[in-house]
Amino acid sequence: MSPTLVDRLAAIVGPTHISVDPDVLGSRSVDWTGRYRGHATALVRPGTADAVAEVLRTCRDAGVYVTVQGGRTSLVAGTVPEHDDVLVSTERLTDIGHVDTARQRVRVGAGVTLAALQSVVAAARLLVGVDLAARDSATVGGMVSTNAGGLRTVRYGTMGDQVLGLEVALPDGSVVRRSATERPDRSGGDDASVFIGAEGTLGVITAVDMRLHPVPAHRVTALCGFADLESLVETGRTFRDIETIAALELIDGRAATLAAEQLGLANPVPGAWLLLIELAGATDPTDRLADALDGIGVCAEPAVGVDAVAQHRLWQVRESVADVVGLFGPPVKFDVSLPLSAIPSFEQQSAALIHRYAPTALPLLFGHVGEGNLHLNVLRCDGEQESRIYPEMMNLIAALGGNVSSEHGVGSRKRGYLAMSRSPAEIAKMRALKSELDPTGYLNPAVLFD
Ligand SMILES: Cc1cc2nc3c(=O)[nH]c(=O)nc-3n(C[C@H](O)[C@H](O)[C@H](O)COP(=O)(O)OP(=O)(O)OC[C@H]3O[C@@H](n4cnc5c(N)ncnc54)[C@H](O)[C@@H]3O)c2cc1C
């Protein structure tokens, strides 16, 4: 990168907020799993929306590419720079505004982590509708950009459902504010919704007006073990339609066993497949839970948590999966959405496919069974095996009526498969909007499109 461009960027963000140190850039150019690596020429950390916009304009005019980075927890290599990019980090956009308890909303900077926001709004007896295991690092801006789902989607919807308004620095270097609740004044880039799930290809989100929810007064959690996936899915189907459902999580029994063996985390229920169920509401849902559990085909008595300590213990079984999948090095990750009826068949066929190319690999299936959003992680799978399994897995998912890209987005890892998750008309619209807002294609060039 030319010294004059470094100087110009330093003048915008301040000299302490730009780095061209190869060690810093190296650590920022690898994805969360450590599997995919790129190359960047500078890291800039603007502190305001105007500074973000000026950085964008400067990079565009200099003809350099930009990759936007939030918490860098993308599991589809969405923040890996492939074009000697300037990395624009949102980590200094951390303002959290006044929590409006009457209107149940708050304005937050894009670089605020989910955990930081959760702790501020919890003090006002409110909660954020989306929760995920990467909460300590994942940022609000990154979560809007990927339209993240997670552990509470069955109750509150995705991140897009939490957005009331956005502030965005556009590729041309202007800053716009868009409401998600008012009608756009013309079609195209004026609508806040176009930036939700756009994975940073249309602009850098700098602030978000977030919808909040009251903390339910009562909560009850259960962990149930099943011998077969069919029975679990059937139970999931029943619970999904209960109005007080707050979480419905599938856990692979092999992951719980590994957590017990390797992490010392006791699993309170036996079963090849586990289902974590949580009901929450204004009145105590324990009786409703007991009624719904009556007669389901579990292996043993479910473990039930009625107080916060017991509930935390049950949730640990689910949360530990994030650690278990890294026990044998970076896993190969598939993030899929499937019709509930196809889940057992997907489990069997994917296991057979993995075994064919990687006989010693260990597949672990878990995720948000209420919406059919599942994560298949393949442990002990090398790069060569991955390259054989990946395309066939995509075909299998499509053949079962699933979507090859679920809540993690497309990133760079799945850009070659975009046509398997969006129709030709949708892709044409996405491309048209991209060329309208970013005609030179300098912003996040590695993600979404081939
Ligand atoms: C342990 C673990 C568990 C996870 N669980 C879930 C889960 O349950 N559900 C789920 O949906 N995801 C999950 N994820 C994936 C990840 O946390 C989400 O995709 C999250 O939304 C990414 O947020 P981030 O701030 O880390 O974004 P990053 O990884 O930094 O970026 C993600 C994408 O958004 C772009 N981007 C980032 N910030 C902005 C911005 N301000 N404006 C414009 N573009 C931007 C980036 O360029 C990139 O393309 C998990 C990840 C991990 C590591």
The ligand as an SDF file (V2000), in Angstrom:
LIG
                    3D

 53 58  0  0  0  0  0  0  0  0999 V2000
  -19.1330  -20.3450   18.8200 C   0  0  0  0  0  0  0  0  0  0  0  0
  -19.9700  -19.7090   17.7380 C   0  0  0  0  0  0  0  0  0  0  0  0
  -21.3510  -19.8590   17.7640 C   0  0  0  0  0  0  0  0  0  0  0  0
  -22.1360  -19.2680   16.7860 C   0  0  0  0  0  0  0  0  0  0  0  0
  -23.4910  -19.4340   16.8370 N   0  0  0  0  0  0  0  0  0  0  0  0
  -24.2610  -18.8240   15.9300 C   0  0  0  0  0  0  0  0  0  0  0  0
  -25.6830  -18.9450   15.9940 C   0  0  0  0  0  0  0  0  0  0  0  0
  -26.2250  -19.6290   16.8590 O   0  0  0  0  0  0  0  0  0  0  0  0
  -26.4140  -18.2830   15.0700 N   0  0  0  0  0  0  0  0  0  0  0  0
  -25.8330  -17.5290   14.0920 C   0  0  0  0  0  0  0  0  0  0  0  0
  -26.5420  -16.9390   13.2750 O   0  0  0  0  0  0  0  0  0  0  0  0
  -24.4910  -17.4070   13.9920 N   0  0  0  0  0  0  0  0  0  0  0  0
  -23.6950  -18.0300   14.8880 C   0  0  0  0  0  0  0  0  0  0  0  0
  -22.3380  -17.9100   14.7950 N   0  0  0  0  0  0  0  0  0  0  0  0
  -21.7350  -17.1560   13.6830 C   0  0  0  0  0  0  0  0  0  0  0  0
  -21.4380  -15.6780   14.0000 C   0  0  0  0  0  0  0  0  0  0  0  0
  -21.3210  -15.4620   15.3740 O   0  0  0  0  0  0  0  0  0  0  0  0
  -22.5030  -14.7720   13.4180 C   0  0  0  0  0  0  0  0  0  0  0  0
  -22.4540  -14.8570   12.0060 O   0  0  0  0  0  0  0  0  0  0  0  0
  -22.3850  -13.3030   13.8440 C   0  0  0  0  0  0  0  0  0  0  0  0
  -23.5190  -12.6360   13.3630 O   0  0  0  0  0  0  0  0  0  0  0  0
  -21.1540  -12.6130   13.3000 C   0  0  0  0  0  0  0  0  0  0  0  0
  -20.9570  -11.3950   14.0090 O   0  0  0  0  0  0  0  0  0  0  0  0
  -19.5250  -10.7010   13.9890 P   0  0  0  0  0  0  0  0  0  0  0  0
  -19.5970   -9.3840   14.6440 O   0  0  0  0  0  0  0  0  0  0  0  0
  -18.5020  -11.6270   14.5250 O   0  0  0  0  0  0  0  0  0  0  0  0
  -19.3130  -10.4800   12.4330 O   0  0  0  0  0  0  0  0  0  0  0  0
  -18.0350  -10.7830   11.5850 P   0  0  0  0  0  0  0  0  0  0  0  0
  -17.6710  -12.2170   11.6610 O   0  0  0  0  0  0  0  0  0  0  0  0
  -16.9730   -9.8040   11.8930 O   0  0  0  0  0  0  0  0  0  0  0  0
  -18.6070  -10.4470   10.1170 O   0  0  0  0  0  0  0  0  0  0  0  0
  -19.5930  -11.2420    9.5370 C   0  0  0  0  0  0  0  0  0  0  0  0
  -19.9270  -10.6410    8.1620 C   0  0  0  0  0  0  0  0  0  0  0  0
  -20.5670   -9.3700    8.3250 O   0  0  0  0  0  0  0  0  0  0  0  0
  -19.7620   -8.3120    7.8050 C   0  0  0  0  0  0  0  0  0  0  0  0
  -19.8270   -7.2460    8.8020 N   0  0  0  0  0  0  0  0  0  0  0  0
  -19.4090   -7.2720   10.0970 C   0  0  0  0  0  0  0  0  0  0  0  0
  -19.7170   -6.1210   10.7000 N   0  0  0  0  0  0  0  0  0  0  0  0
  -20.3420   -5.3480    9.7780 C   0  0  0  0  0  0  0  0  0  0  0  0
  -20.9160   -4.0480    9.8000 C   0  0  0  0  0  0  0  0  0  0  0  0
  -20.9270   -3.3020   10.9000 N   0  0  0  0  0  0  0  0  0  0  0  0
  -21.4750   -3.5820    8.6590 N   0  0  0  0  0  0  0  0  0  0  0  0
  -21.4850   -4.3130    7.5230 C   0  0  0  0  0  0  0  0  0  0  0  0
  -20.9550   -5.5450    7.4440 N   0  0  0  0  0  0  0  0  0  0  0  0
  -20.4120   -6.0590    8.5650 C   0  0  0  0  0  0  0  0  0  0  0  0
  -18.3690   -8.8990    7.6200 C   0  0  0  0  0  0  0  0  0  0  0  0
  -17.6890   -8.2830    6.5590 O   0  0  0  0  0  0  0  0  0  0  0  0
  -18.6960  -10.3550    7.3210 C   0  0  0  0  0  0  0  0  0  0  0  0
  -19.0140  -10.5380    5.9720 O   0  0  0  0  0  0  0  0  0  0  0  0
  -21.5240  -18.5090   15.7540 C   0  0  0  0  0  0  0  0  0  0  0  0
  -20.1290  -18.3510   15.7350 C   0  0  0  0  0  0  0  0  0  0  0  0
  -19.3570  -18.9530   16.7020 C   0  0  0  0  0  0  0  0  0  0  0  0
  -17.8630  -18.7630   16.6510 C   0  0  0  0  0  0  0  0  0  0  0  0
  1  2  1  0
  2  3  1  0
  2 52  2  0
  3  4  2  0
  4  5  1  0
  4 50  1  0
  5  6  2  0
  6  7  1  0
  6 13  1  0
  7  8  2  0
  7  9  1  0
  9 10  1  0
 10 11  2  0
 10 12  1  0
 12 13  2  0
 13 14  1  0
 14 15  1  0
 14 50  1  0
 15 16  1  0
 16 17  1  0
 16 18  1  0
 18 19  1  0
 18 20  1  0
 20 21  1  0
 20 22  1  0
 22 23  1  0
 23 24  1  0
 24 25  2  0
 24 26  1  0
 24 27  1  0
 27 28  1  0
 28 29  2  0
 28 30  1  0
 28 31  1  0
 31 32  1  0
 32 33  1  0
 33 34  1  0
 33 48  1  0
 34 35  1  0
 35 36  1  0
 35 46  1  0
 36 37  1  0
 36 45  1  0
 37 38  2  0
 38 39  1  0
 39 40  1  0
 39 45  2  0
 40 41  1  0
 40 42  2  0
 42 43  1  0
 43 44  2  0
 44 45  1  0
 46 47  1  0
 46 48  1  0
 48 49  1  0
 50 51  2  0
 51 52  1  0
 52 53  1  0
M  END
$$$$
